[in-house]
Amino acid sequence: MDRRFIIFILISVLVLYFSNFFMNKNPKKIVDKAIKQETVIPAPAIKQIAKVIENTKSEKIAYDNDVMRIDADSFGAKINSIVVKKFKKEDSFVDIYSNFGDFDSFALNFDYNNSDLSLNNKNWALSLQDSKLAYDFTYLNKLKIAKELWIDKNYFGKVKLSFKNISGETANLSNLKLHFGLSQDSKSSVYHQVVIFSEGKITRVKPNKKDETKEFDIKNGWIGIRDQYFCYIFSSNNIENVLVKNNSNQTIDVYLKFKDIQLLSKSSQNIDINCYFGPQSYYELKKSEYKFHKIVDFGFFQFIGVAMLYCLKFFYSVTKNYGLAIILLTILIRAILWWPTQKSYTSMKKMQTSMNKMQPRLKTLKEIYRDNPQKLNEETMKLYKEYQINPMGGCLPMLLQMPVFFALYATLNSAVELKGSGFIWIWKDLSLKDPLYILPVLMGITMFIQQKMSTPPAATPEAETQQKIMLYLMPAMLTFFAFMWPSGLLLYWVVSNIASIAQQVIINRKS
């Protein structure tokens, strides 16, 4: 088993796993530039100049603070969009909320004395109070219901649900649920997940084609939804459990179910929910006392991914450019992996030398046993033993590098820090594909050169065929897929290939 075959397995797995993402035809929903023309409410004047946009069914309020814009809807007491101002795509702000779903987002429902109120079909009073979005509804002069939402400049906030019994009898509130979910668009992305954190354990639920409902307990934890770069999270001591309903159309309904409430006449009770609406930044989420940073998915080798992210942030603090930071990070990784790579290349070079020496005898064996492949393989193995050729000699050092590759792939592929960060001709966004397709072509060329330099002579016709496939087909296929890869990831791959070629040249000269 030679080194090329190991890489063939690795790349094939990567292609199969990430092909859904690369071929994603449904990009993130973007807020049209026309939103700038809609009335918004700056934070300093939020109490005085709330502009209400009315239609026949509901009222809508647009609330602006320093980091985001929230479009609220009085019908069903819902949120229509949350626009993050720091991040753009194609000169427009990213709407992280509508990307997740067209559900009754933020809708509250419960039974009042065993009668369903159907609050998601009611028109609430909507206003801005003390820099908060406030929804109010009164049910038959018996029960006052209020919802408040507040988010700070770091994307953390609170949701407050209030219930006041204004009747002369006891009010029993049961089956209290807050509803949100993942829309049908989620079937186009491998990154959409519902994430449950409970008692230190993470559970990730992805959209599938099965109709199934699962119930999760949340103890000292939270429930969240994420995509490649953004997320929102809820945490509360009042959550009894969470219902996650996977639908056959690859959508997911999520219900936060709260403990039942009994209100005596003229009494009231509140439910406080800690929340986060914003970028999936490991550093920002790390500030939460509720361990919100656990929502970030670094894959199986998470501890390596976190270390890579810390290094990337350090190099950015020095260079002030994420493109340069990726290059420095790549050089650091190649330096760390220099020894195992050196061992692998040296073993491959020795094997090439031994293979060249035994070629005449191998050619003779091919002539003698050309009609007996089994006998040819047996005699070839004897030759390997005689010339001390170990086909596995270069494999173990290469295997040691796989965890680093997978971890760095996952880190760069979902690093929100790259959004809006440019580099040379990629002047807008390293999280997007290369607009000039320079990096995908360079990746293919450097991969071909790297393989050409280290391919040993073939021992059998089958091995020769395999080598040709590896040498020509794989770089071409990976280049095709790479046209849609994030530029930041490709920048790492190209620099890493160039470093590998340089190392191979040094080894060849020493030999």
C-alpha positions in Angstrom: 0.0 0.0 0.0 1.9 3.1 -1.2 1.5 6.8 -0.2 -0.5 7.7 -3.2 -3.1 5.1 -2.3 -3.5 6.5 1.2 -4.0 10.0 -0.3 -6.5 8.6 -2.8 -8.6 7.2 0.1 -8.4 10.5 2.0 -9.4 12.7 -0.9 -12.2 10.3 -2.0 -13.7 10.5 1.5 -13.4 14.3 1.5 -15.1 14.6 -1.9 -18.0 12.3 -1.0 -18.5 14.0 2.4 -18.4 17.6 1.2 -19.9 17.3 -2.2 -23.3 18.4 -1.0 -21.8 21.7 0.2 -19.7 22.3 -2.9 -22.7 21.8 -5.1 -25.0 24.0 -3.0 -27.3 25.9 -5.3 -29.2 27.7 -2.6 -27.0 30.4 -1.2 -27.7 32.2 2.1 -30.7 34.6 1.9 -29.4 38.1 1.6 -31.3 41.2 2.6 -31.8 43.4 -0.5 -30.2 46.8 -0.6 -33.7 48.2 -0.5 -33.8 47.6 3.3 -31.8 50.8 3.6 -34.8 52.7 2.4 -37.1 51.2 5.0 -37.6 53.2 8.2 -35.2 52.1 11.0 -34.8 53.2 14.6 -31.3 54.2 15.8 -30.5 53.0 19.3 -30.0 56.5 20.8 -33.5 57.6 19.7 -35.2 54.3 20.1 -37.9 55.6 22.5 -38.8 58.6 20.5 -38.9 57.7 16.8 -40.3 54.2 16.5 -41.7 54.2 13.0 -44.6 51.7 12.6 -45.2 50.3 9.1 -48.8 49.1 8.9 -50.5 46.7 6.6 -54.0 45.1 6.6 -52.9 42.3 8.9 -50.1 43.4 11.2 -47.7 46.1 12.4 -44.0 45.9 11.7 -41.3 47.7 13.5 -37.6 47.9 12.4 -35.2 48.2 15.3 -31.6 49.2 14.9 -28.7 48.9 17.3 -25.0 49.1 16.8 -24.6 45.5 15.5 -27.9 44.4 14.0 -31.3 45.2 12.7 -34.4 43.3 13.9 -37.7 43.4 11.9 -40.5 42.5 14.2 -44.1 41.5 13.3 -47.1 42.0 15.5 -49.0 39.1 13.9 -48.2 36.1 16.0 -45.6 38.2 17.9 -42.9 37.0 15.5 -39.5 38.1 14.2 -39.2 38.3 10.5 -35.5 39.0 10.2 -32.3 39.7 12.1 -29.7 41.4 10.0 -26.1 41.4 11.2 -24.4 44.6 10.1 -20.8 43.5 10.4 -21.1 40.8 7.8 -22.0 41.2 4.1 -22.2 39.2 1.0 -22.3 40.8 -2.4 -22.5 44.3 -0.8 -25.7 43.3 1.1 -26.2 42.5 4.8 -26.7 38.9 5.8 -30.1 38.0 7.3 -29.3 35.2 9.7 -32.8 34.7 10.9 -34.7 34.2 7.7 -31.9 31.8 6.5 -33.0 29.4 9.2 -36.7 29.3 8.5 -40.1 30.6 7.4 -41.7 29.1 10.5 -43.6 31.0 13.2 -40.3 32.1 14.5 -40.3 33.2 18.1 -44.1 32.3 18.3 -45.5 31.5 21.7 -48.4 29.1 22.3 -50.0 27.5 25.3 -53.3 26.3 26.7 -55.3 28.5 29.1 -57.5 26.4 31.4 -57.2 23.5 28.8 -58.2 25.7 25.9 -55.7 26.4 23.1 -55.2 30.1 22.7 -53.6 29.9 19.2 -51.5 33.0 19.9 -49.6 32.6 16.6 -52.7 33.6 14.8 -53.4 36.7 16.9 -52.4 40.3 16.3 -50.3 41.6 19.3 -49.6 45.1 20.3 -46.0 45.9 19.2 -43.8 48.6 20.6 -40.3 49.7 21.7 -39.8 50.2 25.4 -36.5 51.0 27.1 -34.5 49.8 24.1 -36.4 46.5 24.0 -38.9 45.0 21.6 -42.1 44.5 23.4 -45.2 42.4 22.4 -48.4 42.5 24.4 -51.7 40.7 24.2 -54.7 40.5 26.5 -56.9 37.5 26.4 -60.6 38.2 27.1 -59.7 40.6 29.9 -58.5 37.6 31.9 -54.8 37.2 31.1 -52.1 39.6 30.1 -49.3 38.2 28.1 -46.0 40.0 27.2 -42.9 39.1 25.4 -39.7 41.2 25.4 -36.5 40.9 23.5 -33.2 42.7 24.1 -29.8 42.2 22.4 -26.6 43.9 23.3 -23.6 45.0 21.1 -22.0 41.5 21.6 -25.1 39.7 20.3 -26.1 38.4 23.7 -29.5 39.2 25.0 -32.6 38.1 26.9 -36.1 37.0 26.2 -38.7 37.7 28.9 -42.1 36.0 28.9 -44.6 37.6 31.3 -48.0 36.3 32.4 -50.5 38.2 34.6 -53.8 36.9 35.8 -56.3 39.9 35.8 -59.4 37.7 36.3 -61.0 36.7 39.6 -60.3 33.0 39.2 -57.2 30.8 39.0 -55.5 30.5 35.6 -53.8 27.3 34.6 -51.3 27.7 31.8 -50.1 24.4 30.3 -48.3 23.1 27.2 -46.3 26.3 27.0 -44.1 26.2 23.9 -41.8 28.6 22.0 -41.5 27.6 18.4 -38.7 28.0 15.8 -36.9 25.7 13.4 -35.0 25.1 10.2 -36.6 25.9 6.9 -36.7 23.8 3.7 -33.6 25.6 2.5 -31.7 23.6 5.1 -31.7 20.6 2.9 -29.1 22.3 0.7 -26.5 22.7 3.4 -24.6 20.1 5.3 -23.9 22.7 8.0 -27.5 23.2 9.3 -28.0 21.6 12.7 -30.1 21.7 15.8 -27.7 21.5 18.7 -28.6 20.4 22.2 -26.1 20.9 25.1 -27.1 19.1 28.3 -25.1 18.0 31.3 -21.8 18.6 29.4 -22.8 16.6 26.4 -23.5 17.8 22.8 -26.2 16.3 20.6 -26.4 17.4 16.9 -29.5 16.8 14.9 -29.4 17.2 11.1 -32.3 17.5 8.7 -33.2 14.2 7.1 -36.1 12.7 5.1 -37.7 10.8 8.1 -40.8 12.0 10.0 -39.6 11.6 13.6 -39.9 13.5 16.9 -37.3 13.3 19.6 -37.6 14.7 23.1 -34.5 16.1 24.9 -34.0 17.1 28.5 -31.9 20.2 29.0 -30.1 20.3 32.3 -27.5 23.0 32.8 -27.5 23.6 29.1 -29.1 25.1 26.1 -30.7 24.6 22.6 -29.4 26.2 19.4 -29.5 26.2 15.6 -26.5 26.8 13.5 -25.4 27.0 9.9 -21.9 27.4 8.5 -21.3 30.8 10.0 -24.2 32.0 12.2 -26.3 30.6 15.0 -28.9 31.4 17.6 -29.1 29.9 21.1 -31.6 29.8 24.0 -31.0 28.8 27.6 -33.4 28.9 30.6 -33.9 27.2 33.9 -37.6 27.1 33.1 -37.3 24.8 30.1 -38.8 21.4 30.9 -37.7 19.7 27.7 -37.2 20.3 24.0 -39.1 18.6 21.2 -37.2 18.3 17.9 -39.4 17.2 15.0 -37.7 16.1 11.8 -39.9 16.3 8.8 -39.8 14.3 5.5 -39.2 17.5 3.5 -35.9 18.0 5.5 -37.2 20.7 7.7 -37.0 20.7 11.5 -39.5 22.1 14.0 -38.2 22.9 17.4 -40.4 23.5 20.5 -39.1 24.8 23.8 -41.5 23.4 26.3 -41.7 25.2 29.6 -43.0 24.1 33.0 -46.8 24.6 33.6 -47.8 27.7 35.5 -50.7 28.2 37.9 -51.6 31.8 38.5 -53.9 32.8 41.4 -56.2 35.8 40.9 -54.2 39.1 40.3 -50.8 37.2 40.4 -48.1 37.1 37.8 -45.0 35.1 36.8 -42.1 35.6 34.4 -39.9 33.2 32.3 -36.4 34.5 31.6 -34.5 33.1 28.7 -30.8 33.9 27.9 -30.2 34.1 24.1 -27.7 34.8 21.4 -28.3 35.8 17.9 -25.2 36.3 15.8 -22.0 35.1 14.2 -20.7 31.6 15.2 -17.5 33.1 16.7 -15.8 30.8 19.1 -14.3 33.8 20.9 -17.5 35.7 21.3 -19.4 32.7 22.4 -16.7 31.8 24.9 -17.7 34.9 26.8 -21.0 33.2 27.8 -21.2 31.6 31.2 -23.5 28.9 29.6 -20.8 27.5 27.3 -22.4 28.6 24.2 -19.1 28.1 22.3 -19.8 24.4 22.3 -22.1 25.0 19.3 -19.1 25.5 17.1 -18.3 22.2 15.2 -14.6 21.6 14.7 -15.3 17.9 13.8 -13.8 14.9 15.5 -10.4 16.5 16.2 -11.9 19.5 18.0 -8.9 20.1 20.3 -6.6 20.5 17.3 -9.2 22.8 15.6 -9.4 25.1 18.6 -5.6 25.3 18.7 -5.5 26.1 15.0 -8.1 28.9 15.6 -6.0 30.4 18.4 -2.9 30.4 16.2 -4.9 32.0 13.3 -6.1 34.8 15.7 -2.6 35.3 17.0 -1.1 35.7 13.5 -4.0 38.1 12.6 -3.2 40.2 15.6 0.3 40.6 14.2 -0.4 41.0 10.4 -4.0 42.5 10.6 -4.8 40.4 7.5 -6.4 37.0 7.6 -4.8 36.0 4.2 -1.3 36.6 5.7 -2.4 34.9 8.9 -3.4 31.8 6.9 0.0 31.7 5.2 1.8 32.0 8.5 -0.4 29.3 10.0 0.4 27.0 7.1 4.1 27.6 7.5 3.8 26.8 11.2 1.9 23.6 10.5 4.4 22.5 7.9 7.2 23.1 10.4 5.5 21.0 13.0 4.9 18.2 10.5 8.3 18.5 9.0 9.7 15.4 10.7 6.9 13.0 10.0 6.8 14.3 6.4 10.5 13.9 6.1 10.3 10.3 7.3 7.6 9.6 4.8 9.4 11.2 1.9 12.8 9.6 2.9 11.1 6.2 3.0 9.5 6.8 -0.3 12.8 7.9 -1.8 14.6 4.7 -0.5 11.8 2.6 -1.9 12.1 4.4 -5.3 15.9 3.6 -5.3 15.3 0.0 -4.5 12.5 -0.3 -7.0 14.9 1.0 -9.7 17.5 -1.6 -8.8 15.0 -4.5 -9.0 13.3 -3.3 -12.2 15.2 -5.6 -14.5 14.4 -8.7 -12.4 10.8 -7.5 -12.1 10.5 -7.1 -15.8 11.8 -10.6 -16.3 9.2 -11.9 -13.8 6.4 -10.1 -15.7 7.5 -11.9 -18.9 7.7 -15.3 -17.2 4.4 -15.1 -15.3 2.4 -12.8 -17.6 -0.4 -15.4 -17.8 -0.3 -16.2 -14.0 -1.1 -13.0 -12.0 -1.2 -14.9 -8.7 2.3 -16.3 -9.1 3.5 -12.9 -10.3 2.3 -11.3 -7.1 3.9 -14.0 -5.0 7.3 -13.6 -6.7 7.0 -9.8 -6.5 6.5 -10.0 -2.8 9.7 -12.1 -2.5 11.6 -9.5 -4.4 10.2 -6.8 -2.1 11.6 -8.8 0.9 14.9 -9.4 -0.8 15.4 -5.7 -1.6 14.0 -4.7 1.9 11.1 -2.7 0.4 8.3 -2.1 2.8 5.1 -0.8 1.0 3.8 0.5 4.3 7.0 2.3 5.2 5.8 5.8 4.2 2.2 5.3 5.4 2.4 5.8 9.1 4.0 9.3 9.0 1.3 10.3 6.5 -1.4 9.0 8.8 -0.1 11.2 11.6 -0.9 14.2 9.5 -4.5 13.4 8.8 -5.9 14.7 12.1 -4.3 18.1 11.5 -5.6 18.2 8.0 -9.2 17.3 9.0 -9.1 19.8 12.0 -7.8 22.6 9.9 -10.2 21.9 7.1 -13.1 22.1 9.5 -11.7 25.3 11.1 -11.1 27.3 8.0 -14.3 26.1 6.3 -16.5 27.5 9.1 -14.4 30.4 10.5 -16.7 33.4 10.5 -13.6 35.6 11.0 -12.8 35.1 7.3 -16.1 36.7 6.2 -15.5 40.1 4.8 -11.7 39.7 5.1 -9.9 40.2 1.8 -6.5 39.3 0.4 -4.7 40.6 -2.7 -7.1 39.8 -5.6 -9.6 38.2 -3.2 -10.4 41.7 -2.0 -13.8 41.1 -0.6 -14.2 37.8 1.3 -11.9 34.9 2.0 -15.0 32.8 3.0 -16.3 33.0 -0.6 -14.9 31.3 -3.7 -12.0 32.8 -5.6 -13.6 35.3 -8.0 -10.7 34.8 -10.6 -10.3 31.0 -9.9 -6.6 31.5 -9.5 -6.3 29.4 -6.3 -8.2 26.4 -7.6 -5.9 26.2 -10.7 -2.8 26.7 -8.6 -4.0 23.9 -6.2 -4.5 21.5 -9.1 -1.1 22.4 -10.7 0.8 22.1 -7.4 -0.9 18.8 -6.5 0.1 17.4 -9.9 3.7 18.4 -9.4 3.8 17.0 -5.9 2.5 13.7 -7.0 4.7 13.6 -10.1 7.8 14.1 -7.9 7.0 11.3 -5.4 5.4 8.6 -7.6 7.6 5.4 -7.5 8.0 3.0 -10.4 5.0 0.7 -10.7 5.6 -2.9 -9.7 2.7 -4.3 -11.6 0.4 -3.3 -14.5 -2.4 -2.7 -12.0 -0.3 -0.5 -9.9 0.8 1.5 -13.0 -2.8 2.0 -13.9 -3.6 3.2 -10.4 -0.7 5.6 -10.4 -1.9 7.2 -13.7 -5.4 7.6 -12.3 -3.9 9.3 -9.2 -1.5 11.5 -11.2 -4.0 12.9 -13.7 -7.6 12.3 -12.6 -7.4 13.3 -9.0 -5.9 16.8 -9.4 -8.4 17.5 -12.2 -11.3 16.3 -10.2 -10.3 18.2 -7.0 -9.7 21.3 -9.1 -13.2 21.0 -10.4 -14.7 20.8 -6.9 -12.3 23.5 -5.6 -13.9 26.2 -7.9 -16.6 26.5 -5.2 -14.4 26.1 -2.1 -13.8 29.1 0.3 -10.7 31.0 -0.8 -9.2 30.9 2.7 -9.2 27.1 2.6 -7.6 27.0 -0.9 -5.0 29.5 0.2 -3.9 27.1 2.9 -3.9 24.2 0.5 -1.8 25.9 -2.2 0.8 27.2 0.3 0.9 23.7 1.9 1.5 22.1 -1.5 4.3 24.5 -2.3 5.9 23.7 1.0 5.6 20.0 0.3 7.2 20.4 -3.1 10.1 22.4 -1.6 10.6 19.7 1.0 10.6 17.0 -1.7 13.2 18.9 -3.7 15.5 19.1 -0.6 15.2 15.4 0.0 15.9 14.5 -3.6 19.0 16.7 -3.6 20.3 15.1 -0.4 19.7 11.6 -1.9 
